[in-house]
Amino acid sequence: MVNIGLLGLGTVGSGVVEILDKRKEKLKGLTGHDIRIKKVLVNDSSKKRKLDPEIELVLDFDEILHDEEISIIVEVTGDVENSYKYISQGLKAGKNIVTANKAVVSKYFEEFSALAKEKDLAFLYEASVAGGIPVLKPLKEQLLLNEVSQVQGILNGTCNYILSRMIDEGKNYHDILKSAQDMGYAEADPTADVDGIDTMRKLRILATLSLQGKINEEDIFMDGISSITSFDIEVIKKMNSTVKLIGEAKSYKDGFTAVVQPTIVPRDNYFANVNLAHNSVAFNGSEVGELKFYGPGAGKLPTGNAVLSDVLDIVTKTYKKNNPLGTAELKNYNHEIKGRYYLRVSDADDNIVRSLRRISEEMPSNKGQVAIITNEIGLMEIKDLLDSLNIEKGRYFLGRILD
Ligand SMILES: NC(=O)c1ccc[n+]([C@@H]2O[C@H](COP(=O)([O-])OP(=O)(O)OC[C@H]3O[C@@H](n4cnc5c(N)ncnc54)[C@H](OP(=O)(O)O)[C@@H]3O)[C@@H](O)[C@H]2O)c1
């Protein structure tokens, strides 16, 4: 018998319970083990829940931590500080860990990985990046034979949903965000998604694994989508392009560049066809070439499925026991990033128009919004220009143009 302590019974936790219940007999046949959830930790004891009476609902983590029959803790709470405690105490107490919580993995990646190695336990987090898409396991496998030089992805379903609908329907950002919230595609507080924080955390995990050196959250240049206007969408469509929030890390000289940025993608580019709540990740290996992964970036069953794949790797002892993080000392070269950019500024006075005209002659405009499409220029040069003109976040939209 393999006993699991499940932390959290929300969207992902209930997906884990549902799939495990459905596949119980099959899994027993395939693995030779009865795999069951013994206890579930939740916050609120007053909520009505449909749960097999054999599963014990608990409000105190210690009841899972000190239960010697529980060998695997599945953490799907979303709480960062408490889950740090759950994961580190769990590993110290000899429990294998599976989590979907990108915020906590991103924040404590090195610490958890080292602790798991020291204790000879599993620390697996497939569902933390790109939800239902199995990408971390293949990436870790390919790292044994390949140098990975680049990883890119559409990693946030909420942003991709909003941008896809803005392009298709021509409606403004706030209307689409409201409708996304009503339909459950966006949180009531969408900041972590639309400001790029969620994508940045996933890129931090992907980049650290791919480039085999520590790339911190603060090392990643981050811009979100919340300032995009219908005018931007019109101009982008006239460029025969679409717009996506893309996270990208590349090896560069003796270090790396890492950005999360709205990206203007030609219609015939692969990423242009990753729409609505879908995610995609692509990475380049020295031997295997470019690999692309596409699928559901979230959702009860896809994410529950990813969590359970990790559980099965523990039960069948097929997970890699080495610490997958590399030890390369990588320098940050974001200050050398160059590219072509689309930049739109609202309420642009004559001084702003004159300054922008110095970078580009091409200047579509509408009702105080002026935009430029640059030739190759440094990303930091544009950021410095915006700062020197006192153009604060919210008054401009900057997108890298993918050629
Ligand atoms: N939703 C997705 O599709 C998806 C996809 C990929 C990754 N993830 C990640 O998976 C995690 C869970 O997401 P979710 O959407 O399932 O969240 P959710 O629906 O909000 O559920 C959270 C669950 O955790 C419980 N909980 C919260 N804080 C807790 C604490 N401190 N101690 C004990 N229990 C606590 C809640 O208890 P109550 O029920 O008592 O309130 C609830 O059952 C997050 O890290 C998220 O980023 C989610």
The ligand as an SDF file (V2000), in Angstrom:
LIG
                    3D

 48 52  0  0  0  0  0  0  0  0999 V2000
   -5.6110   25.3740  -11.1880 N   0  0  0  0  0  0  0  0  0  0  0  0
   -4.7860   24.9260  -12.1290 C   0  0  0  0  0  0  0  0  0  0  0  0
   -5.1940   24.5550  -13.2160 O   0  0  0  0  0  0  0  0  0  0  0  0
   -3.2970   24.8430  -11.8350 C   0  0  0  0  0  0  0  0  0  0  0  0
   -2.4100   24.4760  -12.8720 C   0  0  0  0  0  0  0  0  0  0  0  0
   -1.0440   24.3360  -12.5880 C   0  0  0  0  0  0  0  0  0  0  0  0
   -0.5900   24.5860  -11.3030 C   0  0  0  0  0  0  0  0  0  0  0  0
   -1.4720   24.9740  -10.3400 N   0  0  0  0  0  0  0  0  0  0  0  0
   -0.9440   25.2220   -8.9900 C   0  0  0  0  0  0  0  0  0  0  0  0
   -1.5320   24.2510   -8.1130 O   0  0  0  0  0  0  0  0  0  0  0  0
   -1.7200   24.8200   -6.8250 C   0  0  0  0  0  0  0  0  0  0  0  0
   -3.1810   24.6640   -6.4030 C   0  0  0  0  0  0  0  0  0  0  0  0
   -4.0040   25.3750   -7.3030 O   0  0  0  0  0  0  0  0  0  0  0  0
   -5.6070   25.2490   -7.2490 P   0  0  0  0  0  0  0  0  0  0  0  0
   -6.0790   25.9560   -8.4710 O   0  0  0  0  0  0  0  0  0  0  0  0
   -6.0010   23.8400   -7.0280 O   0  0  0  0  0  0  0  0  0  0  0  0
   -5.9260   26.1310   -5.9550 O   0  0  0  0  0  0  0  0  0  0  0  0
   -7.3440   26.2620   -5.2120 P   0  0  0  0  0  0  0  0  0  0  0  0
   -8.4370   25.7980   -6.0980 O   0  0  0  0  0  0  0  0  0  0  0  0
   -7.3920   27.6550   -4.6740 O   0  0  0  0  0  0  0  0  0  0  0  0
   -7.2330   25.2390   -3.9910 O   0  0  0  0  0  0  0  0  0  0  0  0
   -6.3380   25.4290   -2.9260 C   0  0  0  0  0  0  0  0  0  0  0  0
   -6.6210   24.3610   -1.8780 C   0  0  0  0  0  0  0  0  0  0  0  0
   -5.5920   24.4170   -0.9100 O   0  0  0  0  0  0  0  0  0  0  0  0
   -6.1710   24.5960    0.3870 C   0  0  0  0  0  0  0  0  0  0  0  0
   -5.2540   25.4920    1.1150 N   0  0  0  0  0  0  0  0  0  0  0  0
   -4.8790   26.7480    0.7900 C   0  0  0  0  0  0  0  0  0  0  0  0
   -3.9550   27.2110    1.6540 N   0  0  0  0  0  0  0  0  0  0  0  0
   -3.7560   26.2140    2.5370 C   0  0  0  0  0  0  0  0  0  0  0  0
   -2.9330   26.0790    3.6730 C   0  0  0  0  0  0  0  0  0  0  0  0
   -2.1190   27.0490    4.0880 N   0  0  0  0  0  0  0  0  0  0  0  0
   -2.9620   24.9020    4.3530 N   0  0  0  0  0  0  0  0  0  0  0  0
   -3.7860   23.9130    3.9550 C   0  0  0  0  0  0  0  0  0  0  0  0
   -4.6040   23.9650    2.8810 N   0  0  0  0  0  0  0  0  0  0  0  0
   -4.5730   25.1190    2.2000 C   0  0  0  0  0  0  0  0  0  0  0  0
   -7.5260   25.2000    0.1860 C   0  0  0  0  0  0  0  0  0  0  0  0
   -8.3130   24.8450    1.2930 O   0  0  0  0  0  0  0  0  0  0  0  0
   -9.8970   25.1510    1.4350 P   0  0  0  0  0  0  0  0  0  0  0  0
  -10.5430   24.2190    0.4360 O   0  0  0  0  0  0  0  0  0  0  0  0
  -10.2020   24.8150    2.8290 O   0  0  0  0  0  0  0  0  0  0  0  0
  -10.0540   26.5950    1.0770 O   0  0  0  0  0  0  0  0  0  0  0  0
   -7.9480   24.5350   -1.1320 C   0  0  0  0  0  0  0  0  0  0  0  0
   -8.4970   23.2780   -0.8930 O   0  0  0  0  0  0  0  0  0  0  0  0
   -1.2410   26.2740   -6.9240 C   0  0  0  0  0  0  0  0  0  0  0  0
    0.0950   26.3530   -6.5190 O   0  0  0  0  0  0  0  0  0  0  0  0
   -1.3390   26.5620   -8.4100 C   0  0  0  0  0  0  0  0  0  0  0  0
   -0.4150   27.5710   -8.8350 O   0  0  0  0  0  0  0  0  0  0  0  0
   -2.7990   25.1020  -10.5750 C   0  0  0  0  0  0  0  0  0  0  0  0
  1  2  1  0
  2  3  2  0
  2  4  1  0
  4  5  1  0
  4 48  2  0
  5  6  2  0
  6  7  1  0
  7  8  2  0
  8  9  1  0
  8 48  1  0
  9 10  1  0
  9 46  1  0
 10 11  1  0
 11 12  1  0
 11 44  1  0
 12 13  1  0
 13 14  1  0
 14 15  2  0
 14 16  1  0
 14 17  1  0
 17 18  1  0
 18 19  2  0
 18 20  1  0
 18 21  1  0
 21 22  1  0
 22 23  1  0
 23 24  1  0
 23 42  1  0
 24 25  1  0
 25 26  1  0
 25 36  1  0
 26 27  1  0
 26 35  1  0
 27 28  2  0
 28 29  1  0
 29 30  1  0
 29 35  2  0
 30 31  1  0
 30 32  2  0
 32 33  1  0
 33 34  2  0
 34 35  1  0
 36 37  1  0
 36 42  1  0
 37 38  1  0
 38 39  2  0
 38 40  1  0
 38 41  1  0
 42 43  1  0
 44 45  1  0
 44 46  1  0
 46 47  1  0
M  CHG  2   8   1  16  -1
M  END
$$$$
